[in-house]
Amino acid sequence: MSAVRPFAIALLAGLVVTAHFALAKQSEWNGTIILENVLANPVKILPGTNIPLSLPRTGLDKLDNFFAFMAAFFHTTLDSRNVRAHWQGNHLLGTLSSIWIMMLSEAHGSTSTGFFFATYFFEVMGELLGIGLFTPIWAITHLLMVRNPTETVTKPTAAPSGHSKALGYALMIGHVVPSAFLLRTQPDGQGILSQPLWAIIRLFHPVWVYVAWKTITVLGGKSAASLSIQPAFFTRRKFYVFSILASGIFHITSLAYLLSGHLASGWLKEDVVAVLDARTVLIPTQFYPESVVQKVPFETGVAIFLQWDYLCSSAAIVIWAATLSAEAISASKKKSGGSVLETYAQAGLVSILAGPGAAAAFLLQERDAVLAAPVELVEKKRQ
């Protein structure tokens, strides 16, 4: 383990503690999510509407009540009348998708079976309890379980290139399709067109991604031995591009919403402009101690939860990616004194323009470029 990893793990552990209080405890203190109440009291009407909430039942009352609450939670952020919650949800969606792509590309490029399945587990738990809590937990797990990049410079991790292509299709089927249906269906839709139904389906999108990936690799008719073997960092480049795009699209639209009151003041109502105040949506709501936390309406509580979910997950993925990038650059024979700081400065600019998810993907691209250099040099010598 390199010297930088213990420091990064300590920072990430601090984020886990922060996320616990900022998400779980604050939501309990402000009255938004009290688990005992969620499990005991079913949500029968979607918040802010007269629409009855109807979901298929499992036969387990507590589980049915939890799913009903999650459907109500998603409805609140999807309802554009809840300006602050809607903005925070839009901002988080791109970062969440960007993070999922990076996590899965690392898991599928790893030789550790334990880390592979841990990634899918943490993604499901992140959807259920907060990505802001489980992204730093996943990052700590990766730093502890996956070998140092300095080792992969001389002995790169090999992965079947066909499996990475299958993962790309699986992400489309298991993540993009449920997300698209969630965004395009209606709260009062019936059957397959029910938005609450797709909210619950999308909760388990990591499961659908895995099932789709496994099905594609099995039906592909090629064994792992017959697939072309490439260093893992050669197969991840396209994932980074889509990760940057996923982060950038939602980051830019969120900034456009935020600045529209100033750039085109006549387009928005005054009450909407008042809610879309940078001091409200960007500055984190104080969550500790309990005495400073006030009871808030449900839609405000959802917005606060999503705000901290975004901040904790973004910080975790950037710290993790910065650690891997620094290790790779420091181990490079062509390193220069300012190379790490220069890379971090460039990542900071990417974060401003396209969001923290894009910054993390950029840092991973820089890491893989350094790791690929010795392998590419060997290939040239062979030619």
KOLROVEX-679004 format. One line per 8 residues: for each residue z, x, y of C-alpha. Coordinates in steps of 0.02 Angstrom, whole numbers, plus 50000, padded with zeros to 5 digits. Layout:
BEGIN
Z:X:Y; ...
//
This chain:
BEGIN
50000:50000:50000; 49949:50070:50168; 50073:50089:50311; 49999:49943:50408; 50024:49815:50270; 50216:49803:50276; 50205:49776:50465; 50074:49640:50443
50174:49557:50304; 50328:49555:50417; 50226:49470:50556; 50157:49344:50433; 50330:49307:50365; 50385:49272:50543; 50239:49150:50557; 50296:49061:50399
50468:49034:50477; 50388:48980:50641; 50274:48857:50552; 50421:48784:50456; 50511:48741:50617; 50358:48702:50724; 50280:48587:50593; 50408:48520:50470
50568:48521:50572; 50492:48472:50740; 50398:48326:50661; 50561:48269:50585; 50659:48289:50747; 50530:48199:50856; 50516:48056:50732; 50335:48084:50679
50359:48135:50497; 50525:48098:50412; 50484:48124:50228; 50615:48002:50162; 50544:47865:50273; 50365:47909:50228; 50399:47894:50042; 50504:47736:50058
50404:47634:50184; 50219:47595:50155; 50098:47595:50302; 50010:47427:50299; 49915:47431:50464; 49817:47577:50536; 49904:47640:50696; 49838:47564:50857
49735:47431:50766; 49751:47266:50674; 49656:47337:50525; 49748:47320:50359; 49761:47485:50266; 49692:47465:50091; 49685:47607:49966; 49668:47613:49776
49842:47616:49700; 49908:47745:49577; 50053:47639:49516; 50179:47763:49588; 50253:47685:49745; 50309:47847:49828; 50140:47929:49799; 50048:47775:49862
50158:47774:50018; 50122:47959:50048; 49934:47931:50035; 49945:47782:50152; 50038:47889:50278; 49908:48027:50265; 49769:47900:50294; 49862:47838:50449
49884:48019:50508; 49698:48056:50490; 49652:47892:50574; 49759:47939:50725; 49667:48102:50753; 49496:48025:50719; 49525:47881:50841; 49450:47944:51005
49564:47829:51103; 49704:47950:51060; 49632:48082:51175; 49755:48223:51145; 49766:48200:50955; 49576:48182:50944; 49550:48343:51043; 49675:48440:50939
49597:48375:50778; 49423:48427:50833; 49487:48599:50882; 49575:48622:50715; 49433:48560:50604; 49317:48706:50642; 49455:48835:50621; 49512:48753:50459
49336:48755:50387; 49312:48935:50443; 49475:48988:50361; 49434:48897:50198; 49268:48990:50186; 49350:49160:50211; 49490:49123:50089; 49372:49068:49952
49252:49213:49979; 49398:49333:49956; 49462:49239:49804; 49293:49237:49719; 49266:49422:49757; 49434:49470:49683; 49466:49526:49504; 49640:49448:49505
49643:49282:49412; 49815:49245:49481; 49757:49266:49660; 49601:49163:49625; 49699:49009:49570; 49835:49040:49699; 49703:49023:49834; 49651:48851:49775
49833:48799:49758; 49876:48855:49934; 49723:48766:50004; 49777:48602:49925; 49956:48625:49988; 49888:48668:50160; 49797:48502:50166; 49951:48408:50110
50087:48496:50211; 49998:48597:50345; 49872:48739:50349; 49982:48823:50478; 50117:48849:50347; 50010:48898:50198; 49883:49012:50283; 50015:49146:50318
50086:49121:50142; 49911:49148:50070; 49884:49301:50181; 50048:49379:50121; 49997:49344:49941; 49829:49428:49969; 49906:49583:50048; 50028:49599:49904
49910:49561:49759; 49738:49624:49808; 49712:49811:49808; 49693:49915:49962; 49517:49926:50038; 49534:50116:50037; 49521:50106:49848; 49364:49998:49854
49271:50128:49958; 49250:50236:49803; 49272:50098:49671; 49205:49938:49746; 49255:49774:49669; 49106:49704:49575; 49064:49520:49567; 48918:49422:49494
48805:49382:49641; 48756:49216:49561; 48936:49158:49567; 48939:49183:49755; 48782:49079:49774; 48863:48944:49668; 49015:48948:49784; 48900:48915:49931
48831:48758:49850; 49005:48707:49794; 49069:48717:49973; 48929:48602:50027; 48971:48476:49891; 49160:48487:49892; 49199:48520:50075; 49054:48475:50189
49009:48309:50105; 49187:48236:50107; 49210:48296:50287; 49046:48215:50340; 49091:48049:50258; 49264:48055:50339; 49187:48078:50511; 49047:47950:50491
49132:47804:50403; 49233:47667:50488; 49418:47623:50479; 49375:47445:50424; 49239:47500:50303; 49239:47430:50128; 49227:47524:49963; 49136:47689:49974
49116:47665:50163; 49304:47658:50193; 49366:47796:50308; 49545:47791:50240; 49475:47815:50065; 49377:47969:50120; 49531:48035:50209; 49620:48042:50041
49467:48109:49949; 49450:48249:50076; 49634:48296:50055; 49586:48369:49887; 49425:48454:49940; 49479:48622:49864; 49485:48533:49695; 49309:48465:49720
49248:48637:49774; 49318:48716:49615; 49248:48579:49503; 49077:48593:49586; 49080:48785:49574; 49129:48781:49391; 48999:48649:49350; 48860:48744:49438
48902:48909:49352; 48911:48825:49181; 48752:48723:49203; 48663:48874:49275; 48643:48938:49098; 48688:49117:49143; 48838:49210:49079; 48935:49325:49194
48868:49473:49097; 48687:49425:49130; 48708:49401:49316; 48667:49545:49433; 48825:49640:49480; 48850:49692:49661; 48999:49755:49760; 49094:49604:49825
49065:49650:50006; 48877:49634:49984; 48895:49453:49927; 49010:49395:50066; 48900:49421:50219; 48824:49248:50221; 48996:49169:50205; 49051:49260:50362
48900:49193:50456; 48942:49014:50409; 49125:49046:50446; 49080:49102:50622; 48967:48951:50646; 49100:48828:50584; 49228:48900:50703; 49108:48918:50849
49034:48743:50847; 49201:48654:50857; 49277:48784:50975; 49135:48764:51098; 49136:48574:51091; 49325:48573:51117; 49308:48685:51270; 49169:48572:51333
49284:48421:51319; 49423:48516:51405; 49315:48574:51550; 49212:48416:51571; 49337:48341:51692; 49305:48488:51808; 49120:48517:51776; 49068:48333:51774
49214:48237:51844; 49117:48074:51856; 49089:48068:51669; 49270:48039:51618; 49403:47914:51666; 49548:47982:51768; 49674:47944:51631; 49570:48044:51506
49558:48191:51625; 49746:48185:51649; 49777:48199:51462; 49648:48338:51441; 49753:48456:51544; 49746:48637:51486; 49933:48653:51513; 49961:48509:51391
49837:48545:51253; 49841:48736:51255; 50022:48780:51295; 50127:48755:51137; 50259:48619:51141; 50434:48692:51127; 50506:48656:50955; 50675:48743:50949
50819:48710:50960; 50830:48529:50904; 50912:48479:51069; 50751:48512:51168; 50643:48405:51052; 50617:48228:51114; 50565:48073:51019; 50380:48041:51048
50252:47907:51004; 50165:47933:50837; 49998:47985:50914; 50085:48115:51023; 50179:48181:50872; 50016:48199:50777; 49941:48297:50922; 50091:48413:50929
50084:48442:50741; 49898:48484:50749; 49927:48599:50898; 50052:48705:50802; 49950:48691:50642; 49805:48770:50736; 49909:48906:50818; 49999:48963:50660
49844:48961:50549; 49739:49050:50680; 49868:49185:50709; 49889:49212:50522; 49705:49231:50481; 49676:49350:50628; 49827:49459:50583; 49767:49466:50403
49586:49508:50448; 49642:49637:50578; 49749:49722:50446; 49604:49738:50323; 49487:49796:50459; 49609:49929:50521; 49635:49994:50343; 49450:50010:50310
49411:50094:50476; 49558:50214:50459; 49499:50265:50285; 49321:50294:50341; 49264:50475:50349; 49168:50434:50508; 49317:50360:50600; 49348:50397:50783
49506:50381:50883; 49453:50223:50974; 49359:50136:50833; 49501:50019:50784; 49542:49971:50964; 49357:49948:51002; 49339:49831:50853; 49492:49732:50907
49425:49716:51083; 49260:49650:51017; 49353:49528:50905; 49451:49468:51056; 49290:49428:51147; 49223:49337:50994; 49384:49236:50989; 49361:49180:51169
49180:49131:51140; 49188:49058:50964; 49371:49039:50915; 49497:49136:50810; 49412:49091:50646; 49254:49177:50708; 49356:49327:50765; 49431:49345:50591
49259:49332:50510; 49195:49465:50630; 49338:49581:50581; 49296:49555:50397; 49115:49594:50433; 49168:49757:50513; 49278:49796:50363; 49138:49765:50240
49015:49867:50344; 49132:50016:50329; 49160:49987:50143; 48974:49967:50110; 48924:50130:50195; 48969:50249:50051; 48887:50134:49922; 48728:50119:50026
48726:50309:50044; 48735:50331:49856; 48593:50206:49832; 48484:50301:49956; 48517:50465:49865; 48467:50386:49701; 48303:50330:49777
//
